[in-house]
Structures are given as structure tokens and as C-alpha cells.
Amino acid sequence: MFALTAEGQFAFPKLGGFAGIAPDWVNDNVRRIASEQLGNAEHVAVVDWHTGVGDPETFVFLCFHDGDSAAYKRACAWWGDEPIEKGMRRFDEFSRPKFRGLLIKGVAESIQTDNVTGVVIEFGTYPWTDVRNALLVDQWMRYGPGEKSEADIEKWRAFMLEKFCPSEEGWRVWALDASTAVHTQAIEGLAKL
């Protein structure tokens, strides 16, 4: 059930978890840019940033390369075995989701190489119940019944933004510092290849 929920659904655009029926303009543009700018690269690192999953001020590393692949081994070497394996242990009690549309996969397909090393990293923001409520509010704002006043729209947008990008200065400083360290590790890893 977890895998099904995480993968999204593809039949009902107005229901939660809708994952689309075709690539959108972002997907198309990322693939085009990757092909144009990275087509001759020997190795590429991709860090796909997200927020909302995990405890506040923690990272969750999700590496979707096969566990015995060179890309998985590079990811572990660059960012550490423990963070990569800890992130993937989140799926131990569930079937590993078969995500479609991963940025890392799209980049690899666009440049037609196996030498793409990537991770999805989730910045923890608020407890999951708060984040889930923000997702439900988003669903209601888009498709829910009833008129929504400008004041309501503004209030609920601010609520959603806060749950995915906390306004607290300490969180923002932590996020910038931590992301700089992750990018530095990727650059150093690429330099050693």
C-alpha cells in the first residue's frame, strides 16, 4: 500500500497523488537542457531537492540506483554509506516504489549514459501530519467545493508555504549550509573520477 501511495495515481486528475498522464513542460525542458548542455559529459551528478519528508532539520537521502550498480556505489562514496543506506531503509518494510518521472532518470535518458550519479534529498520541515495537512489543503484549494475568498486563498497559501519552506531563520540557514555541503561532496566526487 505504501508503494502504491508513494508512486501516485494516474487516472483521476482531481484526486490526491495524481502523477500525470504525460511529461509536462518542466520534464521536457529539463531533458532538452540536459541533452544540450551535458551530452558530451563523461560523468554527471544530479541532486534533486525536495522538502517536507523527514524530521525537522534532517536530510533524507533517497538513491534509486540499483544497489549493486556503479552509480549506487559512487553515491555512497560521495555522500556516505550511512546516509544513503539509512534513506533506503525507509522502504525496508514496504515494497520499494517504482517512481516514474524521476529527474535523475530523465537526465540519464537525455544524455544516454550510465554515468549519472544522483540522489533525491528531502529536507525535513515539520512533522508528517503537518505536511500531509498542507497537501490536503492544496487539494482542497485546487478542486474542493465552495467559493474561496481572496483572504482564504492568501491564508492557505501561506500555510502551505510554511510547511514546505519554514520561515524560521534557523531552518533556512541550516538548509543553505547543509545543501552547500552536499553540492561540495558531489563536486569533489566528480573531480576524483
LOTORGU-719772 format. One line per field, with one value per atom (N, C-alpha, C): z, x, y. Coordinates in nm, 4 decimals. Last residue first. Example, Ala and Ser with C-alpha at 12.3 -4.5 7.8 and 13.67 -1.06 7.14 Angstrom:
BEGIN
Z c(0.7080|0.7140|0.7870|0.7800|0.7800|0.7800)
X c(1.2850|1.3670|1.2900|1.3190|1.2300|1.3200)
Y c(-0.2250|-0.1060|0.0030|-0.5690|-0.4500|-0.3300)
This chain:
BEGIN
Z c(-1.0405|-1.1423|-1.2558|-0.8640|-0.8439|-0.9505|-0.9277|-0.9551|-0.9414|-0.8284|-0.9736|-1.0066|-0.5537|-0.6063|-0.7563|-0.5407|-0.5053|-0.5574|-0.6129|-0.6960|-0.6671|-0.3988|-0.5365|-0.6268|-0.1810|-0.1865|-0.3282|-0.2491|-0.2420|-0.2500|-0.2189|-0.3516|-0.3557|0.0594|-0.0323|-0.1727|0.1554|0.1849|0.0889|0.0670|0.0169|0.0400|0.2230|0.0788|0.0154|0.4786|0.4508|0.3008|0.4476|0.4841|0.4471|0.3822|0.2918|0.3218|0.6109|0.4771|0.3785|0.8226|0.8201|0.6791|0.7424|0.7492|0.7441|0.7699|0.6391|0.6358|1.0433|0.9461|0.8114|1.1496|1.1803|1.0818|1.0655|1.0089|1.0340|0.9696|1.0817|1.0271|0.7666|0.7704|0.8802|0.5828|0.7082|0.7067|0.3357|0.3423|0.4673|0.3799|0.2889|0.2872|0.5576|0.5844|0.4960|0.4408|0.5684|0.5928|0.2178|0.2004|0.3279|0.3439|0.2656|0.2502|0.4656|0.5460|0.4725|0.2407|0.3409|0.4297|0.1258|0.0536|0.1503|0.3198|0.2998|0.2170|0.3007|0.4286|0.4064|0.0324|0.0839|0.2119|0.0316|-0.0580|-0.0056|0.2154|0.2413|0.1574|0.0784|0.2113|0.2469|-0.1478|-0.1639|-0.0304|-0.0776|-0.0839|-0.1036|-0.2565|-0.1700|-0.1864|-0.2713|-0.3087|-0.2076|-0.3079|-0.2394|-0.2911|-0.3128|-0.3378|-0.2652|-0.4390|-0.3389|-0.3694|-0.6077|-0.6581|-0.5610|-0.4923|-0.6372|-0.6813|-0.2187|-0.2868|-0.4379|-0.1684|-0.1499|-0.2248|-0.2197|-0.2957|-0.2884|-0.0220|-0.1635|-0.2515|0.2046|0.1786|0.0309|0.1787|0.1715|0.1438|0.2161|0.0883|0.0707|0.4800|0.3750|0.2374|0.6056|0.6081|0.5016|0.5638|0.4989|0.4971|0.7326|0.5880|0.5125|0.9812|0.9356|0.7839|0.9882|0.9942|0.9470|0.9835|0.8671|0.8705|1.1267|1.1371|1.0208|0.8906|1.0023|1.0148|0.7320|0.7683|0.8962|0.5844|0.6819|0.7232|0.2487|0.3680|0.4611|0.0614|0.1246|0.2462|-0.2348|-0.0940|-0.0465|-0.4568|-0.4185|-0.2713|-0.6371|-0.5183|-0.5171|-0.8875|-0.8322|-0.7062|-1.1568|-1.0158|-0.9516|-1.4701|-1.3936|-1.2513|-1.6680|-1.5748|-1.5079|-1.8688|-1.7381|-1.6305|-2.1089|-2.0416|-1.9111|-2.2575|-2.2980|-2.2406|-2.1905|-2.2351|-2.2701|-2.1277|-2.2209|-2.2741|-1.9332|-2.0644|-2.1685|-1.7222|-1.7777|-1.9162|-1.6786|-1.7212|-1.7860|-1.5987|-1.7163|-1.7696|-1.3617|-1.4751|-1.6046|-1.2071|-1.2327|-1.3548|-1.1896|-1.2563|-1.2959|-1.2457|-1.1620|-1.2445|-1.3757|-1.3906|-1.2999|-1.1331|-1.2724|-1.2739|-0.8863|-0.9240|-1.0730|-0.7424|-0.8792|-0.9300|-0.3983|-0.5021|-0.6381|-0.2514|-0.2990|-0.4105|-0.0169|-0.1495|-0.1904|0.3254|0.2149|0.0853|0.5077|0.5429|0.4333|0.3749|0.4126|0.4406|0.3093|0.2285|0.2717|0.4673|0.4850|0.4097|0.3767|0.4758|0.5045|0.2265|0.1555|0.2517|0.4269|0.3483|0.2797|0.5082|0.6033|0.5283|0.2789|0.3215|0.4219|0.2748|0.1597|0.2046|0.5274|0.4877|0.3724|0.5149|0.6184|0.5768|0.3003|0.3025|0.3969|0.1564|0.2717|0.2655|-0.0698|0.0388|0.1640|-0.2305|-0.2255|-0.1011|-0.1921|-0.1730|-0.1559|-0.2575|-0.1213|-0.0924|-0.5285|-0.4366|-0.2919|-0.6246|-0.6280|-0.5307|-0.5855|-0.5122|-0.5123|-0.7664|-0.6236|-0.5407|-1.0049|-0.9637|-0.8149|-1.0247|-1.0042|-0.9551|-0.8456|-0.9606|-0.9234|-0.6499|-0.6913|-0.8092|-0.6124|-0.5040|-0.5417|-0.8697|-0.8193|-0.7195|-0.7627|-0.8456|-0.7861|-0.5951|-0.6651|-0.7672|-0.2849|-0.4014|-0.4730|-0.0728|-0.1445|-0.2738|0.2401|0.1109|0.0500|0.4287|0.3928|0.2521|0.6785|0.5388|0.5319|0.9201|0.8837|0.7337|1.0194|1.0119|0.9995|1.1237|1.1005|1.1105|0.9647|1.0843|1.0534|0.6449|0.7439|0.8606|0.3794|0.4327|0.5294|0.2956|0.3549|0.4132|-0.0246|0.1171|0.1634|-0.2512|-0.2141|-0.0678|-0.5145|-0.3822|-0.3666|-0.6625|-0.6796|-0.5412|-0.8091|-0.6756|-0.6936|-1.0183|-1.0091|-0.8634|-1.2056|-1.0732|-1.0741|-1.4727|-1.4300|-1.2901|-1.6917|-1.5678|-1.5289|-1.9445|-1.9113|-1.7874|-2.1606|-2.0291|-2.0054|-2.3869|-2.4024|-2.2700|-2.2961|-2.3909|-2.4068|-2.1407|-2.0782|-2.1725|-2.2868|-2.2037|-2.1510|-2.4385|-2.4985|-2.4189|-2.2507|-2.3781|-2.4399|-2.0508|-2.0211|-2.1493|-2.1961|-2.1436|-2.1127|-2.2461|-2.3563|-2.3101|-1.9850|-2.0777|-2.1928|-1.8931|-1.8253|-1.9175|-2.0736|-2.0741|-2.0043|-2.0068|-2.1435|-2.1466|-1.7353|-1.7737|-1.9122|-1.7698|-1.6909|-1.7302|-1.9181|-1.9805|-1.9029|-1.8490|-1.8538|-1.9106|-1.9876|-1.9381|-1.9501|-1.8902|-1.9904|-1.9306|-1.6809|-1.7847|-1.8949|-1.3197|-1.4595|-1.5558|-1.0604|-1.1081|-1.2563|-0.7881|-0.9335|-0.9858|-0.5136|-0.5640|-0.7141|-0.4992|-0.4456|-0.5088|-0.7981|-0.6701|-0.6283|-1.0490|-0.9396|-0.8029|-1.2298|-1.2113|-1.0921|-1.2133|-1.1668|-1.1339|-1.2965|-1.3615|-1.3281|-1.1638|-1.2976|-1.3694|-0.8436|-0.9273|-1.0585|-0.6656|-0.7200|-0.8015|-0.5264|-0.6719|-0.7342|-0.2632|-0.2989|-0.4497|-0.2761|-0.2390|-0.2843|-0.3483|-0.4324|-0.4034|-0.1300|-0.2638|-0.3551|0.0774|0.0787|-0.0606|0.0000|0.0000|0.0000)
X c(3.6885|3.6631|3.7616|3.7215|3.8051|3.7863|3.5318|3.6716|3.7639|3.2969|3.3185|3.4651|3.3438|3.3314|3.3551|3.3410|3.4635|3.4615|3.0727|3.1802|3.3125|2.9436|2.9234|3.0363|3.0300|3.0622|3.0464|2.9126|3.0585|3.1010|2.6425|2.6949|2.8468|2.6385|2.6016|2.6555|2.7084|2.7943|2.7652|2.4886|2.6223|2.7173|2.2898|2.2869|2.4209|2.3629|2.3621|2.3642|2.3313|2.4608|2.4682|2.0556|2.1591|2.2956|1.9378|1.9142|2.0206|2.0252|2.0628|2.0500|1.8938|2.0400|2.0895|1.6286|1.6792|1.8315|1.6098|1.5883|1.6484|1.6583|1.7492|1.7347|1.4332|1.5661|1.6643|1.1273|1.2204|1.3638|0.9641|1.0114|1.1147|0.9913|0.9708|1.0344|0.8543|0.9701|0.9552|0.6335|0.7366|0.8628|0.4766|0.5016|0.6121|0.4620|0.5310|0.5658|0.3019|0.4407|0.5203|0.0551|0.1260|0.2733|-0.0016|0.0060|0.0859|-0.0163|0.0879|0.1077|-0.2452|-0.1167|-0.0006|-0.4337|-0.3987|-0.2716|-0.4409|-0.4141|-0.3665|-0.5126|-0.3857|-0.3452|-0.7666|-0.6606|-0.5244|-0.9034|-0.8830|-0.7681|-0.8962|-0.8350|-0.8076|-1.0445|-0.9030|-0.8301|-1.2545|-1.2280|-1.0788|-1.3894|-1.2765|-1.2461|-1.6870|-1.6118|-1.4993|-1.7028|-1.7249|-1.6365|-1.4895|-1.6138|-1.6137|-1.1520|-1.2568|-1.3781|-0.9362|-1.0537|-1.1704|-0.7389|-0.7478|-0.8841|-0.7819|-0.7724|-0.7908|-0.7711|-0.8969|-0.8950|-0.4977|-0.6002|-0.7347|-0.3848|-0.3564|-0.4625|-0.4792|-0.5228|-0.5005|-0.3326|-0.4785|-0.5360|-0.0751|-0.1100|-0.2618|-0.0987|-0.0716|-0.1047|-0.1330|-0.2422|-0.2225|0.1234|0.0083|-0.1119|0.2666|0.2933|0.1754|0.1623|0.1505|0.1685|0.2355|0.0932|0.0705|0.5191|0.4454|0.2981|0.6598|0.6121|0.5199|0.8525|0.7594|0.7212|1.1001|1.0458|0.9635|1.3844|1.2763|1.2308|1.4528|1.4764|1.3585|1.5449|1.4309|1.4809|1.7027|1.7229|1.6022|1.7897|1.6807|1.7043|2.0937|2.0126|1.8968|2.3093|2.2147|2.1468|2.5156|2.5052|2.4119|2.5565|2.4853|2.4711|2.6588|2.7475|2.6820|2.5229|2.5029|2.5838|2.3652|2.4824|2.4414|2.1974|2.2256|2.3568|2.0937|2.2331|2.2843|1.8334|1.8576|1.9999|1.8550|1.7988|1.8306|1.9604|2.0369|1.9856|1.7458|1.8764|1.9574|1.5474|1.5277|1.6582|1.6589|1.6363|1.6201|1.6541|1.7802|1.7673|1.3797|1.4714|1.6009|1.1380|1.2463|1.3408|0.9143|0.9433|1.0524|0.7937|0.8077|0.8445|0.8903|0.8627|0.8826|0.7998|0.8503|0.8134|0.8958|0.8107|0.8793|0.9603|1.0224|0.9362|0.7280|0.7852|0.8442|0.8324|0.7387|0.8064|1.0297|0.9081|0.8019|1.2310|1.2536|1.1254|1.2265|1.1422|1.1513|1.4092|1.2709|1.1747|1.6518|1.5880|1.4450|1.7357|1.6711|1.6066|1.8493|1.7362|1.6623|2.0591|1.9533|1.8296|2.2183|2.1522|2.0408|2.2972|2.2302|2.1534|2.4215|2.3029|2.2256|2.6279|2.5241|2.4038|2.8012|2.7196|2.6005|2.8319|2.8430|2.7483|2.8469|2.7644|2.7640|3.0392|3.0323|2.9617|2.9981|3.1321|3.1259|2.7275|2.7713|2.9091|2.7446|2.6634|2.7053|2.9034|2.9546|2.8767|2.7218|2.8499|2.9133|2.5250|2.4919|2.6201|2.6729|2.6158|2.5820|2.7302|2.8417|2.7893|2.4882|2.5366|2.6541|2.3565|2.4863|2.5475|2.1157|2.2123|2.3480|2.0206|2.0262|2.1401|1.9284|2.0107|2.0045|1.7962|1.7168|1.7958|1.8298|1.9108|1.8420|1.7569|1.6921|1.7697|1.8149|1.8749|1.8007|1.6808|1.6552|1.7125|1.8093|1.8017|1.7544|1.6573|1.7287|1.7141|1.4915|1.6355|1.7113|1.2241|1.2775|1.4301|1.2210|1.2156|1.2725|1.0601|1.1660|1.1479|0.9601|0.9681|1.0854|0.9785|0.8550|0.8608|1.1330|1.1121|0.9845|1.4002|1.2590|1.2499|1.6372|1.5968|1.4447|1.8485|1.7082|1.6533|2.1467|2.0881|1.9493|2.3548|2.2234|2.1781|2.6518|2.5911|2.4591|2.8035|2.7108|2.6604|3.0757|3.0046|2.9191|3.1343|3.1688|3.0922|2.9284|2.9898|3.0192|2.7929|2.9296|2.9993|2.5405|2.5502|2.6885|2.4772|2.5529|2.5791|2.3316|2.4435|2.5320|2.1351|2.2167|2.3430|2.0281|2.0819|2.1761|1.9421|2.0421|2.1076|1.7499|1.8681|1.9783|1.5624|1.6239|1.7534|1.4922|1.5534|1.6243|1.3796|1.4961|1.5672|1.1625|1.2715|1.3966|1.0001|1.0509|1.1703|0.9471|1.0159|1.0781|0.8042|0.9276|1.0115|0.5795|0.6775|0.8082|0.5340|0.4914|0.6036|0.4589|0.5578|0.5052|0.1320|0.2371|0.3394|-0.0316|-0.0506|0.0535|0.0127|0.0158|-0.0060|-0.0248|0.1135|0.1231|-0.2191|-0.2194|-0.0794|-0.2529|-0.1496|-0.1482|-0.6091|-0.4738|-0.3789|-0.7979|-0.7793|-0.6336|-0.8166|-0.8625|-0.8528|-0.7266|-0.6508|-0.6930|-0.7077|-0.8034|-0.7322|-0.5043|-0.6349|-0.7255|-0.2708|-0.2609|-0.3957|-0.1146|-0.2166|-0.2233|0.1938|0.0904|-0.0104|0.3887|0.4018|0.3007|0.2973|0.4158|0.4288|0.0791|0.0576|0.1746|0.2142|0.1074|0.0826|0.3862|0.4416|0.3370|0.1983|0.2862|0.3399|0.0817|0.0000|0.0870)
Y c(1.1231|1.0207|1.0298|1.3294|1.2105|1.1037|1.5162|1.5501|1.4283|1.4033|1.4101|1.4330|1.4472|1.3127|1.3086|1.7256|1.6538|1.5106|1.7634|1.8194|1.7486|1.6346|1.5890|1.6380|1.7868|1.6441|1.5900|2.0331|2.0219|1.8759|1.9687|2.0028|1.9914|1.9252|1.8163|1.8439|2.1817|2.0666|1.9506|2.3282|2.3613|2.2444|2.2155|2.1924|2.2271|2.3093|2.1655|2.1378|2.5872|2.5293|2.3811|2.6031|2.6550|2.5939|2.4848|2.4301|2.4768|2.6553|2.5131|2.4567|2.8897|2.8876|2.7431|2.7988|2.8425|2.8451|2.7456|2.6379|2.6762|3.0026|2.8919|2.7772|3.1506|3.1784|3.0649|3.0193|3.0341|3.0446|2.9516|3.0897|3.1127|2.6459|2.7184|2.8566|2.5257|2.6156|2.7021|2.3689|2.3178|2.4032|2.5086|2.3661|2.3088|2.7642|2.7460|2.5995|2.7119|2.7538|2.7309|2.6548|2.5527|2.5876|2.9065|2.7839|2.6769|3.0708|3.0962|2.9731|2.9589|2.9539|2.9758|3.0246|2.8841|2.8666|3.3100|3.2417|3.0986|3.3511|3.4026|3.3302|3.2297|3.1820|3.2255|3.3898|3.2469|3.1929|3.6350|3.6252|3.4791|3.5747|3.6110|3.5982|3.2874|3.4310|3.4552|3.0340|3.0657|3.2146|2.8429|2.9627|2.9849|2.4849|2.6120|2.7235|2.1927|2.2672|2.4009|2.1581|2.1451|2.2312|2.1888|2.1168|2.1086|2.3572|2.3372|2.2863|2.3504|2.4806|2.4645|2.0739|2.1461|2.2794|2.0297|1.9586|2.0316|2.1929|2.2175|2.1526|2.0604|2.1982|2.2317|1.8237|1.8203|1.9593|1.9231|1.8596|1.8525|2.0081|2.1071|2.0504|1.7620|1.8598|1.9673|1.6589|1.5954|1.6897|1.8269|1.8296|1.7691|1.7498|1.8890|1.8986|1.4809|1.5156|1.6597|1.4900|1.4442|1.4819|1.7921|1.6536|1.6179|1.9906|1.9772|1.8299|1.9353|2.0663|2.0595|1.7861|1.7774|1.9167|1.7666|1.8473|1.8265|1.4939|1.5596|1.6376|1.4295|1.4640|1.5431|1.1861|1.2748|1.3031|1.1564|1.1318|1.2302|1.0082|1.1032|1.0572|0.9919|0.9564|1.0572|0.8615|0.9637|0.9115|0.6894|0.7573|0.8781|0.5786|0.5165|0.5875|0.7920|0.7383|0.6735|0.9774|0.8397|0.7871|1.2111|1.2136|1.0746|1.1409|1.2511|1.2533|0.9439|0.9091|1.0161|1.1008|0.9881|0.9488|1.2782|1.3293|1.2177|1.0943|1.1779|1.2339|0.9933|0.9035|0.9840|1.2271|1.1577|1.0667|1.2864|1.3774|1.3061|1.0365|1.0864|1.1734|0.9274|1.0688|1.1226|0.6993|0.7389|0.8867|0.4662|0.6037|0.6231|0.2195|0.2292|0.3682|0.1744|0.2338|0.2356|-0.1335|-0.0096|0.0486|-0.2460|-0.2621|-0.1285|-0.2057|-0.1887|-0.2308|-0.2107|-0.2828|-0.2744|-0.0585|-0.1979|-0.2743|0.2069|0.1191|-0.0273|0.3234|0.3681|0.2766|0.2461|0.1574|0.2006|0.4584|0.3488|0.2493|0.6187|0.6662|0.5541|0.4514|0.4879|0.5363|0.4493|0.3259|0.3528|0.7206|0.6593|0.5355|0.7607|0.8386|0.7753|0.5478|0.5529|0.6375|0.5994|0.4775|0.4937|0.9226|0.8345|0.7167|1.0706|1.1238|1.0360|0.9326|1.0781|1.1300|0.6576|0.7136|0.8658|0.6347|0.6016|0.6604|0.7047|0.7850|0.7598|0.4927|0.6296|0.7184|0.2824|0.2808|0.4201|0.3565|0.3465|0.3522|0.3383|0.4669|0.4652|0.0672|0.1605|0.2952|-0.1367|-0.0600|0.0302|-0.2711|-0.3264|-0.2498|-0.1307|-0.1423|-0.1970|0.0941|-0.0430|-0.0553|0.4239|0.3357|0.1954|0.5925|0.4927|0.4124|0.7171|0.6840|0.5685|0.9655|0.8557|0.8337|1.1002|1.0698|0.9515|1.3390|1.2002|1.1832|1.5546|1.5136|1.3703|1.7686|1.6462|1.6263|1.9713|1.9894|1.8576|1.7595|1.8940|1.8975|1.4367|1.5200|1.6581|1.3877|1.3707|1.4654|1.5860|1.4497|1.4422|1.8530|1.8047|1.6656|1.9124|1.9415|1.8732|1.8232|1.8284|1.8710|1.8171|1.8651|1.8676|1.6135|1.6529|1.6878|1.6241|1.6315|1.6914|1.4510|1.5139|1.5079|1.4505|1.4362|1.5121|1.2764|1.3811|1.3473|1.2146|1.1836|1.3038|1.3115|1.1728|1.1259|1.5055|1.4847|1.3370|1.5692|1.5191|1.4913|1.6596|1.5489|1.4903|1.8706|1.7615|1.6448|2.0579|2.1027|1.9899|1.9183|2.0243|2.0531|1.7366|1.6889|1.7920|1.9148|1.8121|1.7620|2.0595|2.1278|2.0275|1.8526|1.9271|1.9926|1.7735|1.6772|1.7494|2.0114|1.9547|1.8563|2.0342|2.1316|2.0816|1.8118|1.8296|1.9245|1.8709|1.7477|1.7625|2.1093|2.1075|1.9863|2.0331|2.1221|2.1261|1.6762|1.8162|1.9022|1.3557|1.4522|1.5946|1.2355|1.2565|1.3525|1.2184|1.1161|1.1283|1.2555|1.2965|1.1812|1.1822|1.1920|1.2246|1.2600|1.2472|1.2757|1.2782|1.1898|1.1734|1.3320|1.3403|1.2396|1.4096|1.3418|1.3502|1.5130|1.5977|1.5305|1.3134|1.4382|1.5226|0.9891|1.0889|1.2207|0.8133|0.8097|0.9282|0.7652|0.8198|0.8308|0.8156|0.7528|0.8307|0.7379|0.8237|0.7444|0.6083|0.6147|0.7100|0.6114|0.6899|0.7079|0.4326|0.5723|0.6586|0.1965|0.2486|0.3963|0.1651|0.1846|0.2457|0.1248|0.2410|0.2694|-0.1186|0.0000|0.1261)
